[in-house]
């Protein structure tokens, strides 16, 4: 299938995507990153996330999505969100879930949490890692499985990804986003790429 798989997350200096209560605090929300994230999701054909992740943006109800959950077996339409498919990866493949959601091509945006990110680690074309270097969230929830024992950079590198040049999203808080790409992307320059 002609899918392009892209991941998106913003993390604190210690690699956290949420605080100790598993909630993304306001201190990890920056206007520049929010704009970048919203524009990316508006371009996506499909969004994939867990039951506790949601972007909560004005266009969110219009977006087609897969919600990963272990609470169901068969693929089913979410009764609360008609554009969402509930998906248990133990009982259906990603491709089967995409077909059920009537998505056959385009960009698939993976937006978390850690277990969902981990499922696609060997499939990302690009992972967009936003970082807030002046913020720490001790005891928080790591962005990937294995964080904070390893840094987010070490996790991505261990799956054959390499960082590109970072882009500044919020100069006042030194927030940047770095595209991490598969090593084979460098040998396929004809692949499409849009900078933020």
C-alpha positions as CSV (number, residue, x, y, z in Angstrom):
1,X,0.0,0.0,0.0
2,X,1.3,3.5,-0.8
3,X,1.3,4.8,2.7
4,X,3.8,7.3,4.1
5,X,4.1,6.7,7.9
6,X,5.1,9.8,10.0
7,X,5.3,10.1,13.8
8,X,4.8,13.3,15.8
9,X,5.6,14.1,19.5
10,X,6.8,16.9,21.6
11,X,9.0,16.0,24.6
12,X,10.6,17.7,27.6
13,X,14.3,17.8,28.1
14,X,14.1,14.5,29.9
15,X,12.1,12.8,27.1
16,X,8.6,13.0,28.7
17,X,5.4,13.5,26.7
18,X,3.2,13.8,29.8
19,X,3.5,14.5,33.5
20,X,3.3,11.9,36.4
21,X,-0.5,11.9,36.0
22,X,-0.2,10.8,32.3
23,X,-1.5,14.2,31.2
24,X,0.2,16.6,28.8
25,X,0.7,19.7,30.9
26,X,0.2,23.2,29.6
27,X,3.9,23.9,30.1
28,X,4.6,21.4,27.2
29,X,2.3,23.3,24.9
30,X,3.8,26.0,22.6
31,X,2.1,27.9,19.9
32,X,4.7,27.2,17.2
33,X,4.6,23.5,17.8
34,X,0.8,23.5,18.0
35,X,0.6,25.2,14.5
36,X,3.1,22.7,13.0
37,X,1.3,19.7,14.5
38,X,-2.2,21.0,13.4
39,X,-1.0,21.7,9.8
40,X,0.6,18.2,9.6
41,X,-2.6,16.5,10.8
42,X,-4.7,18.5,8.4
43,X,-2.6,17.0,5.5
44,X,-2.8,13.4,6.9
45,X,-5.2,10.8,5.4
46,X,-5.3,8.9,8.7
47,X,-4.3,9.5,12.3
48,X,-3.4,6.6,14.7
49,X,-3.3,6.9,18.5
50,X,-4.2,5.1,21.7
51,X,-7.3,5.5,23.8
52,X,-5.7,8.2,26.0
53,X,-4.2,10.3,23.2
54,X,-6.1,12.9,21.2
55,X,-5.0,16.2,19.6
56,X,-8.1,18.2,20.6
57,X,-7.9,20.6,17.8
58,X,-10.8,22.4,15.9
59,X,-10.5,20.1,12.9
60,X,-10.3,16.9,15.1
61,X,-13.9,15.7,14.5
62,X,-13.4,15.7,10.7
63,X,-10.2,13.6,10.8
64,X,-10.3,9.9,10.0
65,X,-8.5,7.9,12.7
66,X,-7.6,4.5,14.2
67,X,-7.8,4.3,17.9
68,X,-5.8,1.4,19.3
69,X,-7.5,-0.5,22.1
70,X,-7.4,-3.9,23.7
71,X,-11.0,-3.6,24.9
72,X,-12.5,-4.9,21.6
73,X,-11.7,-7.7,19.2
74,X,-13.3,-7.0,15.9
75,X,-12.7,-3.8,14.0
76,X,-15.6,-1.4,14.7
77,X,-16.7,2.2,14.3
78,X,-16.3,4.2,17.5
79,X,-19.9,4.9,18.7
80,X,-18.7,8.3,20.0
81,X,-16.7,9.4,16.9
82,X,-18.1,8.3,13.5
83,X,-14.8,9.0,11.7
84,X,-12.9,6.8,14.1
85,X,-12.2,3.0,13.9
86,X,-11.5,1.1,17.1
87,X,-8.6,-1.3,16.4
88,X,-7.1,-4.1,18.4
89,X,-3.8,-5.0,16.7
90,X,-3.9,-8.5,18.3
91,X,-6.9,-9.3,16.1
92,X,-6.4,-7.3,12.9
93,X,-3.4,-6.1,11.0
94,X,-2.7,-2.4,10.3
95,X,-3.5,-2.9,6.7
96,X,-6.9,-4.5,7.6
97,X,-7.7,-1.6,9.9
98,X,-6.9,0.9,7.1
99,X,-9.1,-1.0,4.7
100,X,-11.9,-1.0,7.3
101,X,-11.4,2.8,7.7
102,X,-11.6,3.1,3.9
103,X,-8.1,4.6,3.7
104,X,-5.9,3.1,0.9
105,X,-3.1,5.7,0.5
106,X,-1.6,8.9,1.8
107,X,0.2,10.0,4.9
108,X,-0.6,8.2,8.2
109,X,0.2,10.3,11.3
110,X,1.1,8.4,14.4
111,X,0.6,10.6,17.5
112,X,1.0,8.3,20.5
113,X,1.3,7.2,23.2
114,X,4.5,5.2,23.8
115,X,3.1,1.7,22.9
116,X,1.5,3.0,19.7
117,X,4.8,4.8,18.7
118,X,6.7,1.6,19.4
119,X,4.5,-0.5,17.1
120,X,5.6,1.6,14.1
121,X,9.3,2.1,14.9
122,X,10.4,0.0,12.0
123,X,7.9,1.6,9.5
124,X,8.4,5.4,9.9
125,X,9.4,7.3,6.8
126,X,9.9,10.3,9.1
127,X,9.5,10.9,12.8
128,X,9.1,14.5,13.8
129,X,10.6,15.0,17.2
130,X,9.8,18.3,18.8
131,X,11.8,19.2,21.9
132,X,11.4,21.7,24.7
133,X,14.9,21.8,26.2
134,X,14.1,24.2,29.1
135,X,11.4,22.0,30.6
136,X,11.8,18.9,32.7
137,X,8.9,16.6,33.9
138,X,10.4,14.3,36.6
139,X,8.5,11.1,37.0
140,X,6.6,11.7,33.9
141,X,5.6,9.4,31.0
142,X,8.4,8.7,28.5
143,X,7.6,9.4,24.9
144,X,8.8,5.9,23.8
145,X,9.0,2.5,25.4
146,X,12.4,2.5,27.0
147,X,12.6,6.2,27.9
148,X,14.0,7.5,30.2
149,X,16.5,4.6,30.4
150,X,17.4,5.6,26.9
151,X,17.0,9.0,25.3
152,X,14.4,9.5,22.5
153,X,17.4,10.0,20.1
154,X,18.9,6.7,21.1
155,X,15.6,4.9,20.6
156,X,15.1,6.4,17.1
157,X,18.8,5.7,16.1
158,X,18.5,2.1,17.3
159,X,15.8,1.6,14.7
160,X,17.9,2.9,11.8
161,X,16.9,6.5,11.8
162,X,19.1,9.5,11.4
163,X,18.3,13.2,12.4
164,X,18.1,15.9,9.8
165,X,18.5,19.6,10.5
166,X,16.2,21.0,13.2
167,X,13.7,23.8,12.6
168,X,13.0,26.4,15.3
169,X,9.3,26.5,16.2
170,X,9.5,28.8,19.3
171,X,12.6,30.9,19.6
172,X,11.8,32.3,23.0
173,X,11.6,28.8,24.5
174,X,14.2,27.2,22.1
175,X,11.6,24.7,21.0
176,X,12.7,22.9,17.8
177,X,11.5,20.0,15.6
178,X,13.9,17.6,14.1
179,X,13.0,15.2,11.2
180,X,14.4,11.7,11.9
181,X,14.4,9.6,8.7
182,X,15.2,6.0,7.8
183,X,18.7,5.6,6.6
184,X,17.4,4.4,3.2
185,X,15.6,7.7,2.8
186,X,19.0,9.2,2.1
187,X,19.4,6.9,-0.9
188,X,16.0,7.8,-2.3
189,X,16.0,11.5,-2.9
190,X,13.0,11.4,-5.1
191,X,10.7,10.8,-2.1
192,X,8.6,13.8,-1.4
193,X,9.5,16.0,1.6
194,X,7.8,19.1,2.9
195,X,9.5,21.2,5.5
196,X,7.4,22.7,8.3
